[in-house]
Amino acid sequence: MGQYHSAFKGQGMTFSEVRPYQFGDEIRRIDWNKTARFREPYVKVMEEERELTVLFLVDISASMDYGTKNSLKREFVAEICASLGFSAVGNNDKVGVILFADKVYKVIPPQKGRKHILAIISQILTADYIPAESNIDAAFEYIMNVFKKKSFVFLFSDFEDDFNRQILNVISRKHSLLAMRIFDEKDNEIPDIGYTLFRDAETGNQVWANTSSARWRYNFAEEQREKVKRLKENFENSSAGFMDIETGADYARQLFQYFKR
C-alpha cells in the first residue's frame, strides 16, 4: 500500500534484488531457480512499502484569527494545508485534521481523495476560533491515544501558550512531528503608535503600553526572539522539526529545504 519506498529491506511484496545468501537470511527467501543455476544459494530481497498517514494539528484559539498585512493566520494555515494535502493525495496517502484550542474540538479521520482535502480546508477556514488559551498537551495526548500507527504530524500554532516538554518528547518518539509557528509581523515587533491598549484575544486581559518608548519596543522584540529560540531548541532536542513562518512568506521553499535535509 502507498507510494513510499523504505530504505529498509523488509517483508513487503515488491521485489528489489537477488543477492548471495548470507548467514541469518530467511530460508523462505531463497531463490531456488537461481540457486540451482549457480550452484550456490541466492535469496530474494523484498522492498517494504509504506502507506503514509498525514495529520494536520491546527490551533483554533482566538490568536490565530488575526492578521495585519498579508492574511489572517488561519487563512495562511489553510493555504499550507491545501498544498500539503493535495501533495499527499497525489501520493495516495491518507490525510486527517485535528482542530484544538483549550481542548480538541473537531477531528476529521484520515482519508484519501481531493473532496476530503477540500472538506479539511473548509473546516480550518470556517471553524469558530475559541477565546481560550491553546492546550497543545491535550492535542498531543489525543493523538497518542487514538493514532497508534506512526504518522507524520504537522502542528500549526502561534505558540502563544506553553506546553509540556515531556509530552513533546513522547509524541516525537512515536510520530514524525514538524511544528510550524505561524506569525504576523506585529507578533515580533510593535511599531511606535503612542499609548495603546492591548487586549489578549485568548484570555481577554488588557494592558496599556507606551509604544513610543524605544526601550519598551526593544524589550518586546527581544523577548519574542528569545521565545522563538527556546521553541526551536525544545523541538529539535526532542527530535522534532520546527519552522518559523510569517504569513505571506514562501513556505514552499522552506518546506522543500526541510524535507531535503
Helices and strands as residue ranges (DSSP letters): E 4-20, G 27-29, H 32-38, E 42-50, E 53-59, G 62-64, H 73-90, E 94-100, E 104-111, H 114-126, H 136-146, E 152-157, H 165-174, E 176-183, H 185-188, E 195-199, E 206-210, H 214-237, E 241-246, H 251-260
